[in-house]
Amino acid sequence: MIGAQSPRISIQPKRKSSDGDDAGLLFSAYAYKLDEWQAATLACWLGKDAAGQYNVMSAGLSVPRQNGKNSCLEAREFFGLIVNGEKILHTAHQVRTSKKSFRRLVQIFTDKRHPEITALVKQIRYTNGEEAIELHNGGHIEFSARSRQAARGFDGISLIVYDEAQELTDDQVDAIMATLAASATGNRQIIYTGTPPYPGCPGNVFRRRREISLKDAGPHDAWHEWSVEAASADEINITDRALWYETNPALGLRLSEDFTAEECRTMSADGFCRERLGWWSPALAEREDKALPAAEWAACASTAPKPNGKTAYGVKFTADGSEVVLAGAVIPPDGPARISLIDRRPTGHGTRWLAE
């Protein structure tokens, strides 16, 4: 018995043809054969209209962890680089996730068993925070941990991949979207992949993308979701093994029923529903935990010159170490303290001011 190869939710535009079969065959020749569900998702992403243009502009994939969503991305990127010569930006929330995706694709392009593939490579850049693969045909892929500055300097991107999309923020999207505008091709595509947002993670972009797809899908929107639907975790029978198979397409292939049973016994009900059953919690849709109300924080803004007084600086890293922020504060003899954001950047791009 294997997991459901068709998602509970499938939204995709009609297509005249698709490069999906060719992409799947190419990937299987140099990496491994895709599962049925992965091949079907890829066929949607690479679907074409009557004019021969890719007709999916925004695609979302929500599937529980460890089912193989990254293989869908690798097959899409491999085909885009070799056949289309696309310029691709692959972003993830965590540095280690971005590096892992980079290493997996590099392994294919450097496999000495396939000299016809290694011969396509112009250069591979291993510099921390600037990992990239460039081909002689113009194909180019950059890997980056996300920040507001991570997309600066990338021009002519035609494909953007948002891995770990449940962590994606509006600031990051605003900074990255401009890279698509200068694409030299007529095809532009954005792919969001991830799992339902957990308590405390941003999740607003991925959730909004889902709501648009479900309620007001446009002619170029796609969404695939393996999930269970319920108003609360209490409504879900987490011990129902049929639900495990309905929500995990790799169960019986790469995921084992025995270990899923162990997850069920060990994890919280909410956690198991979200991480293993793909449950999108309605109760968390509008939940925001902020240290200060947004209106009160905005009311503190000032355009007045920096006052004289005792000055202090603070440095803060994100939990995964991918981004660092420098802030300064001045405490004048009278009046409230003034706090300013001085700089914010990914750690992989240098932080000389830390030593200054």
C-alpha positions in Angstrom: 0.0 0.0 0.0 1.3 3.5 -0.9 0.1 7.0 -0.2 -2.4 8.8 -2.3 -0.8 10.0 -5.5 -3.5 12.6 -6.1 -3.8 15.5 -3.8 -7.0 16.4 -1.9 -6.8 19.8 -3.5 -5.7 20.2 -7.1 -6.0 23.6 -8.9 -4.3 23.9 -12.2 -5.0 25.8 -15.5 -6.0 23.9 -18.6 -3.0 23.2 -20.9 -2.5 22.3 -24.5 0.8 20.4 -23.9 3.5 20.0 -21.3 7.2 19.6 -21.0 6.6 17.5 -17.9 7.2 14.1 -19.5 10.4 15.3 -21.0 11.5 16.8 -17.8 10.7 13.6 -15.9 12.6 11.5 -18.4 15.6 13.8 -18.3 15.7 13.8 -14.5 15.3 10.0 -14.3 18.2 9.5 -16.7 20.6 11.4 -14.5 19.1 11.3 -11.0 16.2 9.1 -10.2 12.6 8.4 -11.4 9.9 10.6 -10.0 6.9 9.2 -8.1 3.6 9.5 -9.9 2.5 12.5 -7.9 5.8 14.3 -8.5 5.5 13.7 -12.2 2.0 15.0 -12.2 2.9 18.1 -10.3 5.8 18.7 -12.7 3.5 18.3 -15.7 1.3 21.1 -14.3 4.2 23.4 -13.6 5.5 22.9 -17.2 2.1 23.0 -18.9 1.9 25.1 -22.0 -0.8 27.1 -23.7 -1.6 27.2 -27.4 1.2 29.7 -28.0 3.8 27.3 -26.4 4.3 29.5 -23.3 4.2 28.1 -19.8 0.8 28.9 -18.5 1.4 28.5 -14.8 2.8 31.8 -13.3 2.2 31.1 -9.6 2.3 27.5 -8.3 1.9 26.3 -4.7 2.7 22.8 -3.3 1.8 22.0 0.3 2.7 18.5 1.3 3.8 17.0 4.7 7.5 16.8 5.4 9.8 14.2 3.9 7.5 13.2 1.1 9.8 14.5 -1.7 8.8 18.0 -2.6 12.4 18.9 -3.2 12.6 16.3 -6.0 9.9 18.2 -7.8 11.9 21.4 -7.5 15.2 19.7 -8.6 13.5 18.2 -11.7 12.0 21.5 -12.6 15.3 23.3 -12.1 17.4 20.7 -13.9 15.2 20.9 -17.0 15.0 24.7 -16.9 18.8 25.0 -16.8 19.7 22.4 -19.4 16.8 22.7 -21.9 15.6 26.3 -21.5 18.7 28.0 -20.3 16.7 29.7 -17.6 18.0 32.0 -14.9 16.7 30.7 -11.5 16.7 32.0 -8.0 16.2 29.3 -5.4 15.5 30.7 -1.9 15.0 29.1 1.5 14.4 30.4 5.0 17.4 28.6 6.5 21.0 28.7 5.3 21.4 24.9 5.7 18.3 24.3 3.6 19.6 26.4 0.8 23.0 24.7 1.0 21.4 21.3 1.0 19.4 22.1 -2.2 22.6 23.4 -3.8 24.6 20.3 -3.0 21.9 18.0 -4.3 21.8 19.7 -7.7 25.6 20.0 -7.8 25.9 16.3 -7.3 24.0 15.7 -10.5 26.1 18.2 -12.5 29.4 16.8 -11.2 28.7 13.1 -11.6 31.6 11.8 -13.6 29.5 8.9 -14.9 27.8 11.4 -17.1 30.4 13.5 -19.0 27.8 14.9 -21.3 26.3 16.7 -18.2 29.5 17.8 -16.6 30.6 19.3 -20.0 27.6 21.7 -19.8 28.9 23.3 -16.7 30.7 26.7 -17.1 31.4 27.2 -13.4 30.1 26.2 -10.0 30.5 28.8 -7.2 30.8 27.4 -3.7 31.3 30.7 -1.9 29.3 30.8 1.3 26.1 32.7 0.7 26.7 33.0 -3.0 26.4 29.4 -4.2 25.5 29.1 -7.9 25.7 26.8 -10.9 26.3 28.4 -14.4 26.0 26.5 -17.7 27.5 27.3 -21.1 24.1 27.8 -22.6 23.3 30.7 -20.3 21.4 28.7 -17.7 22.2 29.9 -14.2 20.8 29.2 -10.7 21.6 31.1 -7.6 20.9 29.7 -4.1 20.2 32.1 -1.3 18.8 32.2 2.3 16.1 34.8 2.3 16.4 38.3 3.6 15.2 41.7 2.4 18.6 42.1 0.7 19.1 38.6 -0.6 17.8 39.2 -4.1 19.7 42.4 -4.8 22.0 42.1 -7.8 20.1 39.2 -9.4 18.9 40.3 -12.9 16.8 38.6 -15.5 15.4 35.9 -13.3 12.6 33.9 -14.9 12.0 31.3 -12.2 11.8 32.0 -8.5 11.6 29.1 -6.0 10.4 29.8 -2.5 11.3 26.7 -0.5 10.1 26.7 3.2 7.4 29.1 2.0 5.6 28.9 5.4 8.4 31.2 6.6 8.2 33.7 3.8 7.5 37.3 4.7 6.1 40.3 2.8 9.4 42.2 3.1 11.2 39.3 1.4 8.7 39.0 -1.4 8.8 42.7 -2.0 12.5 42.6 -2.4 12.6 39.5 -4.6 9.6 40.1 -7.0 11.4 42.9 -8.9 13.9 40.4 -10.2 11.2 38.9 -12.4 10.4 42.1 -14.1 13.7 42.2 -16.1 13.4 38.6 -17.4 14.5 38.4 -21.0 12.0 35.5 -21.6 8.3 35.6 -21.9 8.0 32.9 -19.3 8.0 33.9 -15.6 7.2 31.5 -12.9 7.0 31.5 -9.1 6.9 28.3 -7.1 6.0 28.2 -3.4 6.6 24.9 -1.6 6.2 24.2 2.1 4.0 22.9 4.9 1.2 24.6 6.8 2.4 27.5 9.1 3.1 26.5 12.7 2.5 28.7 15.7 5.0 31.5 15.7 6.2 31.4 12.1 5.2 34.2 9.7 3.1 32.2 7.2 1.2 35.1 6.0 2.5 35.0 2.4 2.0 31.2 1.9 -1.4 31.3 3.6 -2.5 34.2 1.4 -1.2 32.4 -1.7 -3.3 29.4 -0.7 -6.4 31.5 0.0 -6.1 33.2 -3.4 -5.8 29.8 -5.1 -8.8 28.3 -3.3 -11.1 31.2 -3.5 -10.1 33.3 -6.5 -7.7 31.3 -8.7 -6.7 33.1 -11.8 -6.0 31.6 -15.2 -2.3 31.2 -14.3 -2.6 29.9 -10.8 -1.8 26.3 -9.6 -2.1 24.7 -6.1 -1.5 21.1 -5.0 -2.2 20.1 -1.5 -2.1 16.9 0.5 -4.0 17.6 3.7 -6.9 16.8 6.0 -9.6 19.4 6.6 -10.9 20.2 10.0 -11.8 23.2 12.2 -9.6 22.0 15.0 -7.2 19.1 15.8 -9.8 17.6 18.1 -11.9 16.8 15.1 -9.1 14.7 13.5 -8.6 11.0 14.4 -4.8 11.0 14.3 -4.7 7.3 14.8 -6.7 6.6 11.6 -4.0 5.1 9.3 -6.2 5.7 6.3 -5.7 9.4 6.9 -1.9 8.9 7.0 -2.0 7.4 3.5 -4.4 10.0 2.2 -2.1 12.9 3.2 1.4 11.4 2.5 2.1 10.3 -1.1 5.5 8.8 -0.1 4.0 6.6 2.7 4.9 3.0 1.8 7.7 4.3 -0.5 10.1 6.4 1.5 8.0 6.9 4.7 7.2 3.9 6.9 4.0 3.2 8.6 5.8 2.1 11.7 7.7 5.4 12.1 4.6 7.4 11.4 3.0 5.5 14.2 5.9 6.5 16.5 5.4 10.2 15.4 1.7 9.9 16.3 2.6 8.6 19.8 5.3 11.2 20.4 4.1 14.4 18.8 1.4 16.7 20.1 -2.0 16.3 18.3 -1.7 19.7 16.8 1.9 19.0 15.7 1.1 15.7 14.1 -1.9 17.1 12.3 0.1 19.9 10.9 3.4 18.2 10.1 2.2 14.8 9.1 -1.4 15.3 8.0 -0.9 18.7 6.3 -3.6 20.3 8.4 -4.1 24.1 7.8 -5.4 25.4 11.1 -8.1 28.0 10.7 -7.6 29.1 14.3 -4.1 30.4 13.4 -5.1 32.2 10.2 -5.1 35.7 11.8 -3.0 35.0 14.9 -0.1 37.4 15.4 2.0 37.6 18.5 3.8 41.0 18.6 5.8 42.5 21.5 4.1 45.9 20.8 0.9 46.7 19.0 1.7 47.9 15.4 -0.1 51.2 15.9 1.8 52.1 19.0 5.1 51.2 17.4 4.3 53.3 14.3 3.4 56.3 16.6 7.0 56.3 17.8 8.4 57.2 14.4 10.3 60.5 14.2 12.1 62.5 11.5 13.8 64.7 14.0 17.7 64.8 13.9 19.6 62.4 16.1 19.8 63.9 19.6 22.9 64.1 21.8 23.2 61.5 24.6 24.4 58.2 25.6 24.7 55.9 22.6 24.4 52.1 22.5 24.4 49.4 19.8 22.8 46.0 19.6 23.4 43.1 17.3 20.8 40.3 16.8 21.0 37.2 14.7 18.0 35.2 13.5 17.5 31.8 15.1 19.1 30.0 12.2 22.0 32.4 11.8 21.0 33.4 8.2 20.5 37.1 8.9 22.0 39.7 11.3 20.7 43.1 12.3 22.5 46.1 13.7 20.5 48.7 15.7 21.5 51.8 17.6 19.9 53.7 20.5 20.5 57.2 21.9 19.3 58.2 25.3 19.1 62.0 25.5 19.3 63.9 28.9 15.6 64.5 28.6 12.9 62.8 26.5 12.5 59.2 25.3 15.2 57.1 23.8 15.6 57.0 20.0 16.1 53.6 18.4 17.2 53.2 14.8 17.7 50.2 12.5 21.2 50.8 11.0 21.6 47.7 8.8 20.2 44.3 8.1 21.8 41.7 5.9 22.4 38.0 5.3 25.4 36.6 7.2 26.8 35.0 4.1 27.4 38.4 2.4 29.8 39.8 4.9 29.3 41.7 8.1 32.3 44.0 8.4 30.5 46.4 10.7 30.4 43.8 13.4 34.1 44.4 13.9 34.0 48.1 13.6 
